[in-house]
Each structure stands twice: as C-alpha cells, then as structure tokens.
Amino acid sequence: MEAIRQFVKVKNQKISITLPDDFKAEEVEVIILPKLNSYEIPQWQIDEVRERTKEYLKNPKNILNFDDVLKEMEDDL
C-alpha cells in the first residue's frame, strides 16, 4: 500500500491535492485531520540525537545493527 502525506492550506473551505505521476490508484480513501500547530521535541531528545550523530560522524563503521542491539539488551536482563 502506498501512502502520501501532505500538509495543504484550506482556502474557502476547499483543498487541492496533486498526486505524483506514478500514483496509479483509481480510488482513494481521504482522511482529513486538522494540523497540530504545536508539536515540541523535548530538548533532551534533540541533545541525544545530536550526540549520536556526532559520534557516528567520528566513526561511521562503529555501529551496531538492530539484531546486535537486541541481543545486547537481552544479555543485560
């Protein structure tokens, strides 16, 4: 299933959505939700991502794959 997410402006109680050329469905389901105006990422989370990115850029070969991380977590239990 292909999903397209767009934020569009409402003008005169109407919206217009342009689909990509390769979108071939003949019928679609449309769900309309108001856009949330205030979504804040906690500062600790921003700091954590920046720190992880900095460490990755220092040594991109020194990463764990998902299975290794799960095994490491299980071993700690």
PQR file with spaces between the fields and no chain letter, atoms N, CA, C, O and H, PARSE charges and radii, in Angstrom:
ATOM       1  N    MET     1       0.847   -1.176    0.000 -0.4000 1.5000
ATOM       2  CA   MET     1       0.000    0.000    0.000 -0.0000 2.0000
ATOM       3  C    MET     1       0.892    1.238    0.000  0.5500 1.7000
ATOM       4  O    MET     1       1.881    1.305    0.730 -0.5500 1.4000
ATOM       5  N    GLU     2       0.541    2.184   -0.802 -0.4000 1.5000
ATOM       6  CA   GLU     2       1.276    3.435   -0.887 -0.0000 2.0000
ATOM       7  C    GLU     2       0.500    4.505   -0.134  0.5500 1.7000
ATOM       8  O    GLU     2      -0.719    4.608   -0.268 -0.5500 1.4000
ATOM       9  H    GLU     2      -0.262    2.130   -1.395  0.4000 1.0000
ATOM      10  N    ALA     3       1.205    5.292    0.652 -0.4000 1.5000
ATOM      11  CA   ALA     3       0.566    6.384    1.384 -0.0000 2.0000
ATOM      12  C    ALA     3       1.268    7.683    1.040  0.5500 1.7000
ATOM      13  O    ALA     3       2.487    7.717    0.870 -0.5500 1.4000
ATOM      14  H    ALA     3       2.195    5.207    0.761  0.4000 1.0000
ATOM      15  N    ILE     4       0.508    8.728    0.939 -0.4000 1.5000
ATOM      16  CA   ILE     4       1.042   10.053    0.677 -0.0000 2.0000
ATOM      17  C    ILE     4       0.544   10.955    1.791  0.5500 1.7000
ATOM      18  O    ILE     4      -0.651   11.005    2.080 -0.5500 1.4000
ATOM      19  H    ILE     4      -0.482    8.700    1.077  0.4000 1.0000
ATOM      20  N    ARG     5       1.469   11.664    2.409 -0.4000 1.5000
ATOM      21  CA   ARG     5       1.086   12.591    3.464 -0.0000 2.0000
ATOM      22  C    ARG     5       1.477   13.988    3.019  0.5500 1.7000
ATOM      23  O    ARG     5       2.625   14.241    2.654 -0.5500 1.4000
ATOM      24  H    ARG     5       2.440   11.624    2.174  0.4000 1.0000
ATOM      25  N    GLN     6       0.512   14.883    3.054 -0.4000 1.5000
ATOM      26  CA   GLN     6       0.762   16.260    2.662 -0.0000 2.0000
ATOM      27  C    GLN     6       0.078   17.187    3.659  0.5500 1.7000
ATOM      28  O    GLN     6      -0.953   16.849    4.239 -0.5500 1.4000
ATOM      29  H    GLN     6      -0.420   14.677    3.351  0.4000 1.0000
ATOM      30  N    PHE     7       0.665   18.348    3.845 -0.4000 1.5000
ATOM      31  CA   PHE     7       0.006   19.407    4.592 -0.0000 2.0000
ATOM      32  C    PHE     7      -0.411   20.445    3.564  0.5500 1.7000
ATOM      33  O    PHE     7       0.428   21.003    2.856 -0.5500 1.4000
ATOM      34  H    PHE     7       1.503   18.623    3.374  0.4000 1.0000
ATOM      35  N    VAL     8      -1.701   20.699    3.485 -0.4000 1.5000
ATOM      36  CA   VAL     8      -2.212   21.640    2.486 -0.0000 2.0000
ATOM      37  C    VAL     8      -3.028   22.724    3.177  0.5500 1.7000
ATOM      38  O    VAL     8      -3.617   22.505    4.235 -0.5500 1.4000
ATOM      39  H    VAL     8      -2.383   20.246    4.059  0.4000 1.0000
ATOM      40  N    LYS     9      -3.048   23.882    2.562 -0.4000 1.5000
ATOM      41  CA   LYS     9      -3.818   25.008    3.082 -0.0000 2.0000
ATOM      42  C    LYS     9      -5.277   24.882    2.657  0.5500 1.7000
ATOM      43  O    LYS     9      -5.576   24.497    1.527 -0.5500 1.4000
ATOM      44  H    LYS     9      -2.569   24.061    1.703  0.4000 1.0000
ATOM      45  N    VAL    10      -6.170   25.208    3.568 -0.4000 1.5000
ATOM      46  CA   VAL    10      -7.593   25.247    3.265 -0.0000 2.0000
ATOM      47  C    VAL    10      -7.921   26.654    2.799  0.5500 1.7000
ATOM      48  O    VAL    10      -7.626   27.631    3.487 -0.5500 1.4000
ATOM      49  H    VAL    10      -5.927   25.520    4.486  0.4000 1.0000
ATOM      50  N    LYS    11      -8.539   26.752    1.618 -0.4000 1.5000
ATOM      51  CA   LYS    11      -8.934   28.049    1.070 -0.0000 2.0000
ATOM      52  C    LYS    11     -10.403   27.982    0.681  0.5500 1.7000
ATOM      53  O    LYS    11     -10.796   27.175   -0.162 -0.5500 1.4000
ATOM      54  H    LYS    11      -8.780   25.958    1.059  0.4000 1.0000
ATOM      55  N    ASN    12     -11.199   28.824    1.293 -0.4000 1.5000
ATOM      56  CA   ASN    12     -12.641   28.852    1.016 -0.0000 2.0000
ATOM      57  C    ASN    12     -13.282   27.483    1.220  0.5500 1.7000
ATOM      58  O    ASN    12     -14.096   27.026    0.418 -0.5500 1.4000
ATOM      59  H    ASN    12     -10.879   29.479    1.977  0.4000 1.0000
ATOM      60  N    GLN    13     -12.887   26.848    2.314 -0.4000 1.5000
ATOM      61  CA   GLN    13     -13.428   25.529    2.672 -0.0000 2.0000
ATOM      62  C    GLN    13     -13.102   24.453    1.629  0.5500 1.7000
ATOM      63  O    GLN    13     -13.824   23.461    1.529 -0.5500 1.4000
ATOM      64  H    GLN    13     -12.225   27.219    2.966  0.4000 1.0000
ATOM      65  N    LYS    14     -12.029   24.632    0.852 -0.4000 1.5000
ATOM      66  CA   LYS    14     -11.628   23.660   -0.169 -0.0000 2.0000
ATOM      67  C    LYS    14     -10.139   23.383   -0.055  0.5500 1.7000
ATOM      68  O    LYS    14      -9.362   24.216    0.412 -0.5500 1.4000
ATOM      69  H    LYS    14     -11.442   25.438    0.932  0.4000 1.0000
ATOM      70  N    ILE    15      -9.762   22.184   -0.498 -0.4000 1.5000
ATOM      71  CA   ILE    15      -8.350   21.823   -0.588 -0.0000 2.0000
ATOM      72  C    ILE    15      -8.089   21.239   -1.970  0.5500 1.7000
ATOM      73  O    ILE    15      -9.003   20.763   -2.643 -0.5500 1.4000
ATOM      74  H    ILE    15     -10.393   21.507   -0.878  0.4000 1.0000
ATOM      75  N    SER    16      -6.830   21.285   -2.380 -0.4000 1.5000
ATOM      76  CA   SER    16      -6.429   20.693   -3.652 -0.0000 2.0000
ATOM      77  C    SER    16      -5.189   19.844   -3.394  0.5500 1.7000
ATOM      78  O    SER    16      -4.221   20.303   -2.788 -0.5500 1.4000
ATOM      79  H    SER    16      -6.087   21.672   -1.833  0.4000 1.0000
ATOM      80  N    ILE    17      -5.235   18.601   -3.863 -0.4000 1.5000
ATOM      81  CA   ILE    17      -4.111   17.685   -3.678 -0.0000 2.0000
ATOM      82  C    ILE    17      -3.663   17.202   -5.054  0.5500 1.7000
ATOM      83  O    ILE    17      -4.457   16.661   -5.823 -0.5500 1.4000
ATOM      84  H    ILE    17      -6.021   18.229   -4.356  0.4000 1.0000
ATOM      85  N    THR    18      -2.394   17.404   -5.349 -0.4000 1.5000
ATOM      86  CA   THR    18      -1.829   16.924   -6.612 -0.0000 2.0000
ATOM      87  C    THR    18      -1.076   15.640   -6.327  0.5500 1.7000
ATOM      88  O    THR    18      -0.180   15.612   -5.483 -0.5500 1.4000
ATOM      89  H    THR    18      -1.750   17.844   -4.724  0.4000 1.0000
ATOM      90  N    LEU    19      -1.435   14.588   -7.023 -0.4000 1.5000
ATOM      91  CA   LEU    19      -0.805   13.284   -6.830 -0.0000 2.0000
ATOM      92  C    LEU    19       0.389   13.133   -7.762  0.5500 1.7000
ATOM      93  O    LEU    19       0.404   13.706   -8.851 -0.5500 1.4000
ATOM      94  H    LEU    19      -2.162   14.611   -7.709  0.4000 1.0000
ATOM      95  N    PRO    20       1.396   12.361   -7.335 -0.5600 1.5000
ATOM      96  CA   PRO    20       2.560   12.126   -8.206  0.2800 2.0000
ATOM      97  C    PRO    20       2.152   11.407   -9.496  0.5500 1.7000
ATOM      98  O    PRO    20       1.142   10.704   -9.531 -0.5500 1.4000
ATOM      99  N    ASP    21       2.938   11.590  -10.539 -0.4000 1.5000
ATOM     100  CA   ASP    21       2.637   10.961  -11.832 -0.0000 2.0000
ATOM     101  C    ASP    21       2.556    9.444  -11.744  0.5500 1.7000
ATOM     102  O    ASP    21       1.785    8.821  -12.475 -0.5500 1.4000
ATOM     103  H    ASP    21       3.758   12.162  -10.510  0.4000 1.0000
ATOM     104  N    ASP    22       3.349    8.840  -10.853 -0.4000 1.5000
ATOM     105  CA   ASP    22       3.381    7.376  -10.779 -0.0000 2.0000
ATOM     106  C    ASP    22       2.322    6.798   -9.834  0.5500 1.7000
ATOM     107  O    ASP    22       2.301    5.589   -9.603 -0.5500 1.4000
ATOM     108  H    ASP    22       3.975    9.346  -10.259  0.4000 1.0000
ATOM     109  N    PHE    23       1.460    7.629   -9.297 -0.4000 1.5000
ATOM     110  CA   PHE    23       0.375    7.138   -8.436 -0.0000 2.0000
ATOM     111  C    PHE    23      -0.751    6.643   -9.329  0.5500 1.7000
ATOM     112  O    PHE    23      -1.357    7.431  -10.055 -0.5500 1.4000
ATOM     113  H    PHE    23       1.477    8.611   -9.485  0.4000 1.0000
ATOM     114  N    LYS    24      -1.038    5.344   -9.285 -0.4000 1.5000
ATOM     115  CA   LYS    24      -1.938    4.741  -10.265 -0.0000 2.0000
ATOM     116  C    LYS    24      -3.291    4.317   -9.716  0.5500 1.7000
ATOM     117  O    LYS    24      -4.090    3.765  -10.472 -0.5500 1.4000
ATOM     118  H    LYS    24      -0.546    4.703   -8.695  0.4000 1.0000
ATOM     119  N    ALA    25      -3.590    4.542   -8.455 -0.4000 1.5000
ATOM     120  CA   ALA    25      -4.875    4.109   -7.901 -0.0000 2.0000
ATOM     121  C    ALA    25      -6.021    4.863   -8.555  0.5500 1.7000
ATOM     122  O    ALA    25      -5.916    6.054   -8.850 -0.5500 1.4000
ATOM     123  H    ALA    25      -2.941    4.991   -7.841  0.4000 1.0000
ATOM     124  N    GLU    26      -7.115    4.149   -8.773 -0.4000 1.5000
ATOM     125  CA   GLU    26      -8.291    4.783   -9.368 -0.0000 2.0000
ATOM     126  C    GLU    26      -9.261    5.287   -8.311  0.5500 1.7000
ATOM     127  O    GLU    26     -10.154    6.081   -8.608 -0.5500 1.4000
ATOM     128  H    GLU    26      -7.201    3.182   -8.533  0.4000 1.0000
ATOM     129  N    GLU    27      -9.087    4.828   -7.078 -0.4000 1.5000
ATOM     130  CA   GLU    27      -9.939    5.265   -5.980 -0.0000 2.0000
ATOM     131  C    GLU    27      -9.080    5.373   -4.731  0.5500 1.7000
ATOM     132  O    GLU    27      -8.208    4.533   -4.513 -0.5500 1.4000
ATOM     133  H    GLU    27      -8.362    4.183   -6.836  0.4000 1.0000
ATOM     134  N    VAL    28      -9.305    6.379   -3.916 -0.4000 1.5000
ATOM     135  CA   VAL    28      -8.505    6.585   -2.716 -0.0000 2.0000
ATOM     136  C    VAL    28      -9.410    6.851   -1.519  0.5500 1.7000
ATOM     137  O    VAL    28     -10.568    7.243   -1.665 -0.5500 1.4000
ATOM     138  H    VAL    28     -10.014    7.062   -4.094  0.4000 1.0000
ATOM     139  N    GLU    29      -8.858    6.629   -0.352 -0.4000 1.5000
ATOM     140  CA   GLU    29      -9.541    6.982    0.893 -0.0000 2.0000
ATOM     141  C    GLU    29      -8.915    8.279    1.395  0.5500 1.7000
ATOM     142  O    GLU    29      -7.690    8.391    1.458 -0.5500 1.4000
ATOM     143  H    GLU    29      -7.918    6.311   -0.235  0.4000 1.0000
ATOM     144  N    VAL    30      -9.726    9.237    1.744 -0.4000 1.5000
ATOM     145  CA   VAL    30      -9.233   10.520    2.215 -0.0000 2.0000
ATOM     146  C    VAL    30      -9.661   10.695    3.667  0.5500 1.7000
ATOM     147  O    VAL    30     -10.841   10.595    4.001 -0.5500 1.4000
ATOM     148  H    VAL    30     -10.720    9.146    1.693  0.4000 1.0000
ATOM     149  N    ILE    31      -8.680   10.957    4.519 -0.4000 1.5000
ATOM     150  CA   ILE    31      -8.941   11.245    5.924 -0.0000 2.0000
ATOM     151  C    ILE    31      -8.412   12.645    6.181  0.5500 1.7000
ATOM     152  O    ILE    31      -7.241   12.922    5.920 -0.5500 1.4000
ATOM     153  H    ILE    31      -7.721   11.039    4.248  0.4000 1.0000
ATOM     154  N    ILE    32      -9.250   13.519    6.682 -0.4000 1.5000
ATOM     155  CA   ILE    32      -8.840   14.896    6.900 -0.0000 2.0000
ATOM     156  C    ILE    32      -8.776   15.168    8.404  0.5500 1.7000
ATOM     157  O    ILE    32      -9.756   14.999    9.130 -0.5500 1.4000
ATOM     158  H    ILE    32     -10.201   13.294    6.893  0.4000 1.0000
ATOM     159  N    LEU    33      -7.599   15.590    8.842 -0.4000 1.5000
ATOM     160  CA   LEU    33      -7.365   15.934   10.239 -0.0000 2.0000
ATOM     161  C    LEU    33      -6.794   17.335   10.303  0.5500 1.7000
ATOM     162  O    LEU    33      -6.025   17.726    9.426 -0.5500 1.4000
ATOM     163  H    LEU    33      -6.804   15.727    8.252  0.4000 1.0000
ATOM     164  N    PRO    34      -7.153   18.097   11.320 -0.5600 1.5000
ATOM     165  CA   PRO    34      -6.509   19.406   11.440  0.2800 2.0000
ATOM     166  C    PRO    34      -5.037   19.240   11.788  0.5500 1.7000
ATOM     167  O    PRO    34      -4.668   18.353   12.558 -0.5500 1.4000
ATOM     168  N    LYS    35      -4.211   20.088   11.223 -0.4000 1.5000
ATOM     169  CA   LYS    35      -2.778   20.041   11.514 -0.0000 2.0000
ATOM     170  C    LYS    35      -2.561   20.559   12.929  0.5500 1.7000
ATOM     171  O    LYS    35      -3.093   21.600   13.317 -0.5500 1.4000
ATOM     172  H    LYS    35      -4.510   20.808   10.597  0.4000 1.0000
ATOM     173  N    LEU    36      -1.780   19.820   13.683 -0.4000 1.5000
ATOM     174  CA   LEU    36      -1.451   20.270   15.027 -0.0000 2.0000
ATOM     175  C    LEU    36      -0.439   21.394   14.923  0.5500 1.7000
ATOM     176  O    LEU    36       0.599   21.241   14.280 -0.5500 1.4000
ATOM     177  H    LEU    36      -1.348   18.974   13.368  0.4000 1.0000
ATOM     178  N    ASN    37      -0.728   22.496   15.537 -0.4000 1.5000
ATOM     179  CA   ASN    37       0.141   23.668   15.420 -0.0000 2.0000
ATOM     180  C    ASN    37       1.350   23.619   16.334  0.5500 1.7000
ATOM     181  O    ASN    37       2.370   24.250   16.057 -0.5500 1.4000
ATOM     182  H    ASN    37      -1.572   22.620   16.060  0.4000 1.0000
ATOM     183  N    SER    38       1.242   22.883   17.408 -0.4000 1.5000
ATOM     184  CA   SER    38       2.370   22.907   18.338 -0.0000 2.0000
ATOM     185  C    SER    38       2.808   21.493   18.695  0.5500 1.7000
ATOM     186  O    SER    38       2.187   20.809   19.509 -0.5500 1.4000
ATOM     187  H    SER    38       0.413   22.370   17.633  0.4000 1.0000
ATOM     188  N    TYR    39       3.875   21.088   18.073 -0.4000 1.5000
ATOM     189  CA   TYR    39       4.490   19.817   18.421 -0.0000 2.0000
ATOM     190  C    TYR    39       5.920   20.127   18.800  0.5500 1.7000
ATOM     191  O    TYR    39       6.699   20.617   17.982 -0.5500 1.4000
ATOM     192  H    TYR    39       4.379   21.643   17.412  0.4000 1.0000
ATOM     193  N    GLU    40       6.259   19.842   20.034 -0.4000 1.5000
ATOM     194  CA   GLU    40       7.593   20.157   20.515 -0.0000 2.0000
ATOM     195  C    GLU    40       8.380   18.897   20.801  0.5500 1.7000
ATOM     196  O    GLU    40       7.897   17.980   21.464 -0.5500 1.4000
ATOM     197  H    GLU    40       5.626   19.443   20.698  0.4000 1.0000
ATOM     198  N    ILE    41       9.581   18.866   20.299 -0.4000 1.5000
ATOM     199  CA   ILE    41      10.501   17.773   20.623 -0.0000 2.0000
ATOM     200  C    ILE    41      11.236   18.182   21.881  0.5500 1.7000
ATOM     201  O    ILE    41      11.804   19.273   21.939 -0.5500 1.4000
ATOM     202  H    ILE    41       9.974   19.612   19.761  0.4000 1.0000
ATOM     203  N    PRO    42      11.235   17.317   22.900 -0.5600 1.5000
ATOM     204  CA   PRO    42      11.927   17.677   24.142  0.2800 2.0000
ATOM     205  C    PRO    42      13.415   17.933   23.897  0.5500 1.7000
ATOM     206  O    PRO    42      14.035   17.284   23.054 -0.5500 1.4000
ATOM     207  N    GLN    43      13.970   18.867   24.630 -0.4000 1.5000
ATOM     208  CA   GLN    43      15.368   19.241   24.449 -0.0000 2.0000
ATOM     209  C    GLN    43      16.308   18.065   24.677  0.5500 1.7000
ATOM     210  O    GLN    43      17.317   17.938   23.983 -0.5500 1.4000
ATOM     211  H    GLN    43      13.466   19.393   25.316  0.4000 1.0000
ATOM     212  N    TRP    44      15.987   17.194   25.651 -0.4000 1.5000
ATOM     213  CA   TRP    44      16.859   16.053   25.913 -0.0000 2.0000
ATOM     214  C    TRP    44      16.947   15.145   24.687  0.5500 1.7000
ATOM     215  O    TRP    44      17.986   14.541   24.422 -0.5500 1.4000
ATOM     216  H    TRP    44      15.168   17.297   26.215  0.4000 1.0000
ATOM     217  N    GLN    45      15.829   15.055   23.936 -0.4000 1.5000
ATOM     218  CA   GLN    45      15.816   14.197   22.757 -0.0000 2.0000
ATOM     219  C    GLN    45      16.649   14.830   21.634  0.5500 1.7000
ATOM     220  O    GLN    45      17.374   14.125   20.930 -0.5500 1.4000
ATOM     221  H    GLN    45      14.985   15.546   24.151  0.4000 1.0000
ATOM     222  N    ILE    46      16.552   16.124   21.467 -0.4000 1.5000
ATOM     223  CA   ILE    46      17.362   16.833   20.473 -0.0000 2.0000
ATOM     224  C    ILE    46      18.840   16.655   20.797  0.5500 1.7000
ATOM     225  O    ILE    46      19.649   16.367   19.916 -0.5500 1.4000
ATOM     226  H    ILE    46      15.964   16.696   22.038  0.4000 1.0000
ATOM     227  N    ASP    47      19.184   16.829   22.077 -0.4000 1.5000
ATOM     228  CA   ASP    47      20.580   16.683   22.505 -0.0000 2.0000
ATOM     229  C    ASP    47      21.097   15.270   22.244  0.5500 1.7000
ATOM     230  O    ASP    47      22.230   15.086   21.798 -0.5500 1.4000
ATOM     231  H    ASP    47      18.526   17.062   22.793  0.4000 1.0000
ATOM     232  N    GLU    48      20.258   14.278   22.527 -0.4000 1.5000
ATOM     233  CA   GLU    48      20.655   12.879   22.331 -0.0000 2.0000
ATOM     234  C    GLU    48      20.930   12.583   20.856  0.5500 1.7000
ATOM     235  O    GLU    48      21.925   11.938   20.524 -0.5500 1.4000
ATOM     236  H    GLU    48      19.338   14.428   22.889  0.4000 1.0000
ATOM     237  N    VAL    49      20.060   13.049   19.986 -0.4000 1.5000
ATOM     238  CA   VAL    49      20.245   12.819   18.546 -0.0000 2.0000
ATOM     239  C    VAL    49      21.512   13.523   18.059  0.5500 1.7000
ATOM     240  O    VAL    49      22.266   12.960   17.265 -0.5500 1.4000
ATOM     241  H    VAL    49      19.252   13.574   20.255  0.4000 1.0000
ATOM     242  N    ARG    50      21.748   14.733   18.523 -0.4000 1.5000
ATOM     243  CA   ARG    50      22.959   15.453   18.114 -0.0000 2.0000
ATOM     244  C    ARG    50      24.215   14.723   18.581  0.5500 1.7000
ATOM     245  O    ARG    50      25.188   14.617   17.835 -0.5500 1.4000
ATOM     246  H    ARG    50      21.135   15.190   19.168  0.4000 1.0000
ATOM     247  N    GLU    51      24.195   14.224   19.804 -0.4000 1.5000
ATOM     248  CA   GLU    51      25.349   13.496   20.339 -0.0000 2.0000
ATOM     249  C    GLU    51      25.589   12.208   19.553  0.5500 1.7000
ATOM     250  O    GLU    51      26.728   11.893   19.208 -0.5500 1.4000
ATOM     251  H    GLU    51      23.404   14.310   20.410  0.4000 1.0000
ATOM     252  N    ARG    52      24.535   11.475   19.275 -0.4000 1.5000
ATOM     253  CA   ARG    52      24.672   10.231   18.499 -0.0000 2.0000
ATOM     254  C    ARG    52      25.174   10.514   17.088  0.5500 1.7000
ATOM     255  O    ARG    52      25.991    9.766   16.551 -0.5500 1.4000
ATOM     256  H    ARG    52      23.609   11.731   19.555  0.4000 1.0000
ATOM     257  N    THR    53      24.685   11.589   16.493 -0.4000 1.5000
ATOM     258  CA   THR    53      25.133   11.956   15.152 -0.0000 2.0000
ATOM     259  C    THR    53      26.614   12.312   15.165  0.5500 1.7000
ATOM     260  O    THR    53      27.364   11.904   14.278 -0.5500 1.4000
ATOM     261  H    THR    53      24.022   12.197   16.929  0.4000 1.0000
ATOM     262  N    LYS    54      27.031   13.072   16.170 -0.4000 1.5000
ATOM     263  CA   LYS    54      28.435   13.453   16.287 -0.0000 2.0000
ATOM     264  C    LYS    54      29.318   12.213   16.425  0.5500 1.7000
ATOM     265  O    LYS    54      30.365   12.121   15.783 -0.5500 1.4000
ATOM     266  H    LYS    54      26.422   13.403   16.890  0.4000 1.0000
ATOM     267  N    GLU    55      28.898   11.258   17.262 -0.4000 1.5000
ATOM     268  CA   GLU    55      29.665   10.021   17.441 -0.0000 2.0000
ATOM     269  C    GLU    55      29.707    9.204   16.154  0.5500 1.7000
ATOM     270  O    GLU    55      30.743    8.635   15.810 -0.5500 1.4000
ATOM     271  H    GLU    55      28.047   11.333   17.783  0.4000 1.0000
ATOM     272  N    TYR    56      28.598    9.148   15.454 -0.4000 1.5000
ATOM     273  CA   TYR    56      28.548    8.409   14.195 -0.0000 2.0000
ATOM     274  C    TYR    56      29.497    9.030   13.166  0.5500 1.7000
ATOM     275  O    TYR    56      30.225    8.319   12.474 -0.5500 1.4000
ATOM     276  H    TYR    56      27.756    9.611   15.734  0.4000 1.0000
ATOM     277  N    LEU    57      29.482   10.355   13.075 -0.4000 1.5000
ATOM     278  CA   LEU    57      30.335   11.019   12.088 -0.0000 2.0000
ATOM     279  C    LEU    57      31.815   10.842   12.403  0.5500 1.7000
ATOM     280  O    LEU    57      32.644   10.847   11.493 -0.5500 1.4000
ATOM     281  H    LEU    57      28.891   10.933   13.637  0.4000 1.0000
ATOM     282  N    LYS    58      32.152   10.687   13.662 -0.4000 1.5000
ATOM     283  CA   LYS    58      33.545   10.425   14.036 -0.0000 2.0000
ATOM     284  C    LYS    58      33.996    9.055   13.540  0.5500 1.7000
ATOM     285  O    LYS    58      35.125    8.904   13.072 -0.5500 1.4000
ATOM     286  H    LYS    58      31.479   10.683   14.401  0.4000 1.0000
ATOM     287  N    ASN    59      33.124    8.065   13.640 -0.4000 1.5000
ATOM     288  CA   ASN    59      33.479    6.699   13.264 -0.0000 2.0000
ATOM     289  C    ASN    59      32.249    5.958   12.729  0.5500 1.7000
ATOM     290  O    ASN    59      31.619    5.200   13.468 -0.5500 1.4000
ATOM     291  H    ASN    59      32.207    8.189   14.020  0.4000 1.0000
ATOM     292  N    PRO    60      31.905    6.165   11.473 -0.5600 1.5000
ATOM     293  CA   PRO    60      30.690    5.559   10.910  0.2800 2.0000
ATOM     294  C    PRO    60      30.722    4.033   10.851  0.5500 1.7000
ATOM     295  O    PRO    60      29.673    3.401   10.723 -0.5500 1.4000
ATOM     296  N    LYS    61      31.895    3.440   10.943 -0.4000 1.5000
ATOM     297  CA   LYS    61      31.964    1.970   10.904 -0.0000 2.0000
ATOM     298  C    LYS    61      31.699    1.349   12.266  0.5500 1.7000
ATOM     299  O    LYS    61      31.511    0.136   12.366 -0.5500 1.4000
ATOM     300  H    LYS    61      32.746    3.953   11.047  0.4000 1.0000
ATOM     301  N    ASN    62      31.680    2.146   13.291 -0.4000 1.5000
ATOM     302  CA   ASN    62      31.500    1.641   14.649 -0.0000 2.0000
ATOM     303  C    ASN    62      30.031    1.728   15.070  0.5500 1.7000
ATOM     304  O    ASN    62      29.680    2.428   16.019 -0.5500 1.4000
ATOM     305  H    ASN    62      31.832    3.131   13.209  0.4000 1.0000
ATOM     306  N    ILE    63      29.182    0.997   14.337 -0.4000 1.5000
ATOM     307  CA   ILE    63      27.753    0.993   14.650 -0.0000 2.0000
ATOM     308  C    ILE    63      27.291   -0.432   14.875  0.5500 1.7000
ATOM     309  O    ILE    63      27.928   -1.385   14.425 -0.5500 1.4000
ATOM     310  H    ILE    63      29.467    0.428   13.566  0.4000 1.0000
ATOM     311  N    LEU    64      26.181   -0.567   15.573 -0.4000 1.5000
ATOM     312  CA   LEU    64      25.584   -1.881   15.800 -0.0000 2.0000
ATOM     313  C    LEU    64      24.358   -2.012   14.923  0.5500 1.7000
ATOM     314  O    LEU    64      23.641   -1.038   14.694 -0.5500 1.4000
ATOM     315  H    LEU    64      25.664    0.207   15.938  0.4000 1.0000
ATOM     316  N    ASN    65      24.119   -3.218   14.434 -0.4000 1.5000
ATOM     317  CA   ASN    65      22.868   -3.407   13.723 -0.0000 2.0000
ATOM     318  C    ASN    65      21.771   -3.716   14.742  0.5500 1.7000
ATOM     319  O    ASN    65      22.062   -3.964   15.912 -0.5500 1.4000
ATOM     320  H    ASN    65      24.701   -4.009   14.621  0.4000 1.0000
ATOM     321  N    PHE    66      20.546   -3.701   14.314 -0.4000 1.5000
ATOM     322  CA   PHE    66      19.405   -3.839   15.213 -0.0000 2.0000
ATOM     323  C    PHE    66      19.446   -5.156   15.999  0.5500 1.7000
ATOM     324  O    PHE    66      19.169   -5.173   17.198 -0.5500 1.4000
ATOM     325  H    PHE    66      20.309   -3.500   13.363  0.4000 1.0000
ATOM     326  N    ASP    67      19.790   -6.250   15.324 -0.4000 1.5000
ATOM     327  CA   ASP    67      19.844   -7.553   16.000 -0.0000 2.0000
ATOM     328  C    ASP    67      20.893   -7.569   17.105  0.5500 1.7000
ATOM     329  O    ASP    67      20.670   -8.149   18.168 -0.5500 1.4000
ATOM     330  H    ASP    67      20.015   -6.235   14.350  0.4000 1.0000
ATOM     331  N    ASP    68      22.032   -6.934   16.857 -0.4000 1.5000
ATOM     332  CA   ASP    68      23.077   -6.861   17.884 -0.0000 2.0000
ATOM     333  C    ASP    68      22.612   -6.056   19.093  0.5500 1.7000
ATOM     334  O    ASP    68      22.909   -6.408   20.235 -0.5500 1.4000
ATOM     335  H    ASP    68      22.213   -6.463   15.993  0.4000 1.0000
ATOM     336  N    VAL    69      21.895   -4.996   18.840 -0.4000 1.5000
ATOM     337  CA   VAL    69      21.384   -4.179   19.933 -0.0000 2.0000
ATOM     338  C    VAL    69      20.388   -4.972   20.770  0.5500 1.7000
ATOM     339  O    VAL    69      20.435   -4.926   21.999 -0.5500 1.4000
ATOM     340  H    VAL    69      21.654   -4.710   17.912  0.4000 1.0000
ATOM     341  N    LEU    70      19.493   -5.696   20.115 -0.4000 1.5000
ATOM     342  CA   LEU    70      18.521   -6.521   20.854 -0.0000 2.0000
ATOM     343  C    LEU    70      19.230   -7.580   21.690  0.5500 1.7000
ATOM     344  O    LEU    70      18.874   -7.810   22.845 -0.5500 1.4000
ATOM     345  H    LEU    70      19.455   -5.734   19.117  0.4000 1.0000
ATOM     346  N    LYS    71      20.223   -8.214   21.106 -0.4000 1.5000
ATOM     347  CA   LYS    71      20.963   -9.244   21.848 -0.0000 2.0000
ATOM     348  C    LYS    71      21.656   -8.633   23.065  0.5500 1.7000
ATOM     349  O    LYS    71      21.638   -9.216   24.149 -0.5500 1.4000
ATOM     350  H    LYS    71      20.512   -8.027   20.167  0.4000 1.0000
ATOM     351  N    GLU    72      22.255   -7.482   22.890 -0.4000 1.5000
ATOM     352  CA   GLU    72      22.938   -6.798   23.980 -0.0000 2.0000
ATOM     353  C    GLU    72      21.942   -6.453   25.088  0.5500 1.7000
ATOM     354  O    GLU    72      22.257   -6.584   26.271 -0.5500 1.4000
ATOM     355  H    GLU    72      22.269   -7.008   22.009  0.4000 1.0000
ATOM     356  N    MET    73      20.755   -6.017   24.710 -0.4000 1.5000
ATOM     357  CA   MET    73      19.724   -5.686   25.712 -0.0000 2.0000
ATOM     358  C    MET    73      19.259   -6.945   26.452  0.5500 1.7000
ATOM     359  O    MET    73      19.081   -6.928   27.670 -0.5500 1.4000
ATOM     360  H    MET    73      20.498   -5.911   23.750  0.4000 1.0000
ATOM     361  N    GLU    74      19.068   -8.027   25.709 -0.4000 1.5000
ATOM     362  CA   GLU    74      18.648   -9.285   26.337 -0.0000 2.0000
ATOM     363  C    GLU    74      19.714   -9.796   27.308  0.5500 1.7000
ATOM     364  O    GLU    74      19.392  -10.311   28.378 -0.5500 1.4000
ATOM     365  H    GLU    74      19.212   -8.041   24.719  0.4000 1.0000
ATOM     366  N    ASP    75      20.968   -9.650   26.930 -0.4000 1.5000
ATOM     367  CA   ASP    75      22.062  -10.093   27.804 -0.0000 2.0000
ATOM     368  C    ASP    75      22.096   -9.312   29.112  0.5500 1.7000
ATOM     369  O    ASP    75      22.506   -9.842   30.144 -0.5500 1.4000
ATOM     370  H    ASP    75      21.230   -9.231   26.061  0.4000 1.0000
ATOM     371  N    ASP    76      21.666   -8.059   29.068 -0.4000 1.5000
ATOM     372  CA   ASP    76      21.660   -7.208   30.257 -0.0000 2.0000
ATOM     373  C    ASP    76      20.520   -7.544   31.209  0.5500 1.7000
ATOM     374  O    ASP    76      20.554   -7.142   32.373 -0.5500 1.4000
ATOM     375  H    ASP    76      21.333   -7.629   28.229  0.4000 1.0000
ATOM     376  N    LEU    77      19.530   -8.261   30.745 -0.4000 1.5000
ATOM     377  CA   LEU    77      18.362   -8.587   31.595 -0.0000 2.0000
ATOM     378  C    LEU    77      18.651   -9.678   32.579  0.5500 1.7000
ATOM     379  O    LEU    77      17.774  -10.058   33.355 -0.5500 1.4000
ATOM     380  H    LEU    77      19.503   -8.587   29.800  0.4000 1.0000
